[in-house]
Amino acid sequence: MDYDTSIICHLCQETYKRLDILTFKRYDAILLPVKERMTMTTATKRATIYMDLDLHRALRMKAAETSRSISEIVNDAVRLALAEDLEDLAAFKERANESLVSFEDVLKELRDDGRI
């Protein structure tokens, strides 16, 4: 069954503004054909996470405002965090041969330079 997606998307956007935060349902996912609902291109795995109530409320509101699912937002955040970890590991590897400086030496240097 094909739908006029421009009309349905417009109706969905109007619905988000009034009902999405109250019902926590994505109406576009119900109305649009299956082909157009598939936004994730990779296989997914269902997981249960426990988060702070305020964070969950903010996440629901962001999902409603951006017309994205909570899963999409969480996946993007996890990807970003893992990419940052990868950059940190590369920096550690790059600096592995640098000499170590003790905290005591840093304090002495600061005192000798008159900064503390």
C-alpha positions as CSV (number, residue, x, y, z in Angstrom):
1,M,0.0,0.0,0.0
2,D,1.5,3.3,-1.1
3,Y,0.9,6.6,0.7
4,D,1.5,10.2,-0.3
5,T,4.5,10.7,2.0
6,S,4.5,14.5,1.8
7,I,1.0,14.7,3.2
8,I,1.7,12.0,5.8
9,C,5.0,13.6,6.9
10,H,3.3,16.9,7.3
11,L,0.6,15.3,9.4
12,C,3.3,13.5,11.4
13,Q,5.2,16.7,12.2
14,E,2.0,18.4,13.4
15,T,1.2,15.3,15.5
16,Y,4.7,15.4,17.1
17,K,4.1,18.9,18.4
18,R,0.9,18.0,20.2
19,L,1.1,14.3,21.1
20,D,4.5,12.8,20.9
21,I,5.8,13.8,24.3
22,L,2.5,12.7,25.9
23,T,2.3,9.3,24.2
24,F,5.9,8.6,23.4
25,K,4.9,7.1,20.0
26,R,6.4,7.9,16.6
27,Y,3.4,8.3,14.4
28,D,5.5,8.4,11.2
29,A,6.6,4.9,11.8
30,I,3.0,3.7,12.0
31,L,1.8,5.6,8.9
32,L,4.7,5.4,6.4
33,P,5.4,2.3,4.3
34,V,8.0,-0.2,5.6
35,K,10.5,0.8,2.9
36,E,10.5,4.4,4.2
37,R,10.6,3.6,7.9
38,M,14.0,1.7,7.6
39,T,16.5,4.4,8.7
40,M,19.1,2.1,10.2
41,T,21.3,0.5,7.5
42,T,23.1,-2.0,9.8
43,A,21.9,-4.8,12.0
44,T,20.7,-3.8,15.4
45,K,20.7,-5.5,18.8
46,R,18.1,-4.7,21.5
47,A,19.6,-3.7,24.8
48,T,18.2,-2.5,28.1
49,I,19.9,0.4,29.8
50,Y,19.0,2.2,33.0
51,M,19.4,6.0,33.0
52,D,18.7,8.9,35.3
53,L,15.1,10.0,35.0
54,D,16.0,13.6,34.1
55,L,18.3,12.4,31.3
56,H,15.6,10.1,30.0
57,R,13.1,13.0,29.9
58,A,15.6,15.2,28.1
59,L,16.3,12.4,25.6
60,R,12.6,11.9,24.9
61,M,12.2,15.6,24.4
62,K,15.2,15.8,22.0
63,A,13.8,12.8,20.1
64,A,10.5,14.5,19.7
65,E,12.0,17.9,18.7
66,T,14.4,16.3,16.1
67,S,12.0,13.7,14.8
68,R,14.6,11.0,15.6
69,S,14.2,7.9,17.7
70,I,15.9,7.6,21.1
71,S,17.9,4.7,19.6
72,E,19.3,6.9,16.9
73,I,20.3,9.5,19.4
74,V,21.9,7.0,21.7
75,N,23.7,5.2,18.9
76,D,25.2,8.5,17.7
77,A,26.3,9.4,21.2
78,V,28.0,6.0,21.7
79,R,29.7,6.2,18.3
80,L,31.0,9.7,19.2
81,A,32.3,8.5,22.6
82,L,34.0,5.5,21.1
83,A,35.6,7.7,18.4
84,E,37.0,10.0,21.1
85,D,38.4,6.9,22.9
86,L,40.1,5.9,19.7
87,E,41.7,9.3,19.4
88,D,42.8,9.2,23.1
89,L,44.4,5.8,22.6
90,A,46.3,7.1,19.5
91,A,47.6,10.1,21.5
92,F,48.7,7.8,24.4
93,K,50.5,5.6,21.8
94,E,52.1,8.6,20.2
95,R,53.4,9.9,23.6
96,A,54.5,6.5,25.0
97,N,58.2,7.3,24.7
98,E,58.1,10.7,26.4
99,S,59.8,10.9,29.7
100,L,57.7,10.9,32.8
101,V,57.5,14.0,35.1
102,S,56.5,13.6,38.7
103,F,54.0,15.8,40.4
104,E,56.6,16.9,42.8
105,D,58.8,18.1,40.0
106,V,56.0,20.1,38.4
107,L,55.3,21.8,41.8
108,K,58.9,22.7,42.2
109,E,59.1,24.1,38.7
110,L,56.0,26.2,39.3
111,R,57.5,27.5,42.6
112,D,60.8,28.3,41.0
113,D,59.1,30.2,38.2
114,G,57.1,32.2,40.8
115,R,53.7,31.0,39.6
116,I,52.8,29.5,43.0
